[in-house]
Amino acid sequence: RPTPMAETLLTGFPSLVTRRLCRELIAQGDTIHLLVRHPHRAEADAFIQRSVTSLASEPSPGGRPRTLGTARTVIGDVVLMDLGLGGADVRRLLREIQVIYHCASIHPRNNRPEDAERVNVEGTRSIVELALEAEGLDRFNFLSTAFVSGDRQGVVLEAELERGQRFKSEFERTKYEAERIVRRAASDMPVTIYRPGLIVGDSQTGELSRGDDPYDMMLAFLNIPFNIAVPLPGRGDYPLHLVPVDYVAAAMAAIGRAPAGRGRTVHLTDPNPLPARGVLDLIADHGNRRRPSGSIPAGLARRLLRLTGLSKIGPPERFVDYFNRLVIYNTTSALQLLDGTGIQCPPFESYVGNLVAHLKRLGGDASRPGFGPGAYE
């Protein structure tokens, strides 16, 4: 059984994953030390207060009594030595922390190699070094990405990492290097690695993280002017690995202290992903847009999207790669570890309507004139 009310260090605020995970951990009774860079302190304090108040007003699962956890902000930065904390704070963390969730990473949209290297690689190295000194650490949980598989094709197993793959972006490469750091440390501390696919919004509320890849993909598609039927970049027959943020957070919270999760790597992806064309067809249907029609070769699509301005009326260039990866992520470990918890990845068709509705509430209706580029900005 997981240790109740664990002292937990959580990084990555203000990302949507970290927000959802923090809420899950408070709900299960943890005491959260939320690492926050100084510019986000007021936002983090307000988020914690809202979360605790909201959870306190919700009925307990199954009517059983429960004790909510607490959370406090810790001002620091993963790229700094000892997370930028003073000596007394570091000693306190090393003495008290039982569980770490390291979710901080540079955004996939950031194309500056030095930023990705500094945050994804050196930031992970820094917090791993700190974790190795913790006196009573029960688990180090690391948020990776399924796309450390790079250009591999076919079935990718959860235990696999180094298979000679090449990478499409600095985000993929540096997350791969970060995972290698965590795996090397696994011989000296209990580690669990999570590899989600493309994280979309909340399956229940439809909330998306503005500027994330799925947000940009849906927005670009819904913003195409004149409601024309656009061709897909590639045939669109390959699976598009989308996963809702609430599933990712719930799975991480459940596995993160379960004894069976120690030493495991889990793919948090849809075990039955739709092909890219099926995903866009559903988005079109719920957004009152015309479905995509036909296709253009992926290489040509990349060249066209590099032209200035074209990305404003179509998907950013990086989506061509997502649409054209013939890869299946095996989820055996994830399914085993979540068996009996009631936590499972919902099918995309069950929540796409919530995502599109949320985008519309942000400032436009895809079915009427004027729903065009910049409508939500």
N, C-alpha and C positions, 0 to 999 in steps of 0.2 A: 504494500500500500504506500502511496506517496506520503511524504512527511507533511502534516498539516501546517498551514500558515508559515511557509518557508520564507526566509529572508532572501529577496530576489533583486538582482541588479538587471536593469533593462535599458538597452541603448536603442537609438534610432528615432527618437521623437524629433519632428512631428509627423513622421510618415503614417499613412493610414494603417499599415500593418502593426506598427508599434502601438498606435492608439487602441486598435481593437484587441491586441494581445494584452495590453495593460488592463483593460476593462475585464477581460477574461480572468486574469490573475487575481485582481481584486475580488471578483465574484467567488473565486475558489478559496479565498482566505489568505492570500499571500501579503506580505509586507513589501511593497515595491520601492526600490530606490531608483528613480527614473533619471537617468543621466541626460542632461539637457544643456545645450550651449546657451550662453548668457542671453543672446537676443530672443530666445524662445521661452524665457523663464515665466513671464506673465501668462503667456499662452498655455504653458504646461500647468501652472497652478490653477488656472481657470478650468482646464480640461479635467484635472483630478477632482476638483470640487463638483463639477457637473456629473462626472461618472459615479462618484460615491453617492450623491443625492439621487441620481436616477436608479441605481441598483438597489438602494434602500427602499425605494417605492415599489419595486417589482415583487411579485409573489415568488416565494421560494419554489424551486423545481420539485414537483411531486408533493408540495405542501410541507416538506420537511424543514425544520429550522436550520438556519445556516448563519455563520458568522462571516461578515464581510471583512476583507483585508483593508489595508490602508496604503497610501502612497505619499511619497514626498519627492520633491525635486532635488537633484544633486547637480550643481553647476560644474560642468567639465566638458572634456572633448576627447574622443577616442584617439585622436592623432597626437595627443600630448603625453609626455612621460607621466606615468601614474594617473592617467586620465585628466591631468591638470589639477589634481586635488592636493590639498595640504597634507602634511605628514600625519596629523591626527586623524583626518578623514580616511586616508588610505589604510591606516592601521585598523580603524574601526571596521571598514569594509572587509579587510582580509580576515578579521576575527569573526564577523557576523554572517557574511554572505554564504548561503547554501546553494543557490541556483543563479546562473547567469544566462540571460538571453541576449545574444549579440546580434542586433538587427540593423545597426548603422551601416550604411553604404552610400556611395555616390549614385546619383540617379542615372539610369541608362541613357538619358538624353544628353548628359554631359560628355562631350567628345574630347575633353582635354585629358590626355593621357596622364599628366602629372597629378591631376585631382583624383582620378580613379586609383592610381598607384598609392597615393598618400592615404586616402580614406579606406579603400577596400583592402589593400594589402598591409600597409604599415599600421593602419588603425586596428586591423585584426591581430597583427603580431603583438601590438601593445597590450590589448586586453587579454590575449592568451598568456602573455608573460605575467600579467597581474593575477590571472586565474590560477596559474601554477603555484602561486605563493599563498593562496587562500587556505586557511586552516581546516575548514570543514566543508569544502565544496562537494556537493552531491551530484551536480550536473552542469556541464557547459553546453548550452544550446546555441547552435550557429545557423543563421538564416543564409543559405546559399541561393542557388537558382538551378532549375532544371537545365538551363542553357549553358552550364559548364560542359555539356556534351559537345559544344561547338558545332563542327560540320559533320559530326557522325550521323550515319543513317541506320535504319533498322531499329531493333529493340535495344534499349539502354537499361541495364540493370542498376538497382540502387547502390550496390556495393562498388560499382565500377567508377573510376575517375580518369586515370591516365591511360589513354588509348591512342595517343599520337594525334589527337584532334587539333584542328586549327580553329581560329575564332573570328567571328564576324565583327566584333566590337571590343573596345577596351573594357567595357563593363563585363562581358563574358570572360575575357582573359584574366582580369584582375580578380573576379570572383572565384575562378578556377585556382589561381595562385593562393587566394585566401583559404580556400578549402584544403589545399595541400598543407598549409600551416596548421590548421585545426586537426587534420588527420595525423600529422606527425606528433602532435601533443596528446593524441588519444591514448598513447601508451602510458602516460603519466597522470591522466585525469579522465573521468567519465564524460564522454562526449556524445551528443546527438546532433546530426546534421539534417537540415530540412531543405529540400529543393522544390520550391513551387514553380509552376509554369507562369504564364502571364497573369498577374494578379489583377482581376477586374474589381468592380465595386462590391458593396454589400448585397448579398442575394435577397435580403429582406427589405432593406430601405432603398436600395438602388444607388446609394452614395458612392461616387467614384472619387478618386484622388486626382484633382486637376493637374494635367500635365503628364500623368503616367501614360505608358504606351497604349493600353486599351482605351483610355479616355481620348487620346489623340486619334486613335483609329476610328472610334465610333463618331467622334465629332467631325472628322474629315469626311467621312462617308455621308453623314446626315447633312453636312453643309454644302454638298455638291449642288451648284446652282441649276435652276431650271428643271430639277427633278429628272435628269437624264439617266438612262441605263448605262453605266460605265463598265468597261471590261475589267476583268480581274488581272492583277500582275502575276501571271502564271495560271495554271489550270484550276487551282483552287481545290484540288482533290485530296491534298494532304491534310492531316489533322492539325487544328489550331488549338494549342494547349492553354485554354483559359481556365482560371480557377477563382472563385469568389473569395474575398478577403476574410469574411467571417468563418469560412471553412478552414482557411490557413491558420487563423488565430486560435480557433477552438482546438484544432488538431495539435498545434504546438503546445498549448496549455495542458492538454491531456497527456501527451507523450513526454513532455519536458521533465516530469518527475517520476513517471512510471518506471520501475526497475527494469522492465523488459526493453526499454528504449535505450539503455546504455550501450554505447558502441555501435549504434545503428545509424544508417543513412536512409532517409525516407523521401520518396517522390510524392509531394503534395500536388498531384495533378488529377485531372478528370480521367478516371479509368476508361471512360467511353467518349473520347473527344469527338466533336463534330469536325468535318472538313471545313476549311476556310470559307468555301462557297456557301455551305449550310449556315455558318455563323452570320455571314453578311446578308443572306436571304432573310433570316429571322430579324436582324436589325432593321432591314428595309421594311418588312411587314409591320413591325411595331412603330416605326417612324413614319409610316405612310409615304414611303419612297419607292421608286422602282428598283426591282432586284437587279443585281449585276447581270450583264449579258456578254457572253463571249470572254475572250482572254487575249492577252498579248504576252509574248515571251518574257520571262523574268528578267533576262539581261537587258532587253530593250526597255522594260519598265524602269529599271534602275537608272538607265541613262536619261530617260525622259524626266524622271522625278528630280534629277540633279539640276535641271534647268530652272532658272530663277522664276519663282511664282507658281510653278505647277504644283508644288506641294501644298499650296493653299487651297486647291480644289480637288485634292486627292490625298491618298495616304502618304505619310513620310516615307522616305526611301527605305528605312530599316524594316518596314513591314513586308517588303518583298521577300526578305529572308524568312520571316515568320510564316509567310504563306507557302513557302517552298522548301520545307524541311520534312523529309520523309522519315520521321522518327517516332517511335512509340516508347513512352516511359513506363517501364514496369513498376507497379505499385504494390507488390506483394507485401513488403515490410509494413507499409503504411496501413494496408487493410488488416493485417494481423494485429498490429498494435492498437488499432481503433475498434477492433471487434468487441462488441458488447457495450461500447460507449454511447451508441446512438449518433455518433458523428460520422457523416459521410458527405462526399462532394455532390451537391445537387447538379442535375443536368442543366446545361446552358439554357435550353428552351424553357425551363421552369422559372428563370429569373431575368431573362433578357428584357421583358416588358418593364420590370422595375428599373433597370438601368436606363433605358430610353426615356421613361417617364421622368426620371431624375434629371436627365439632361434637358428635357423640355422645361422643367420647373426652374432651371437655372436661368432661363431667359429667352426661350424661343420655341416655336412649334414648327417642326419639320414639314408639316403639311400645308403651311401657308406661305405666300410670297414674303420675301424678306428674311427667311431663315437661311442666312448665308454666312460666308466667312466672317469671323469676328463676333458673331451674334452672342456668344457666351463669354467673351473676353472682357 
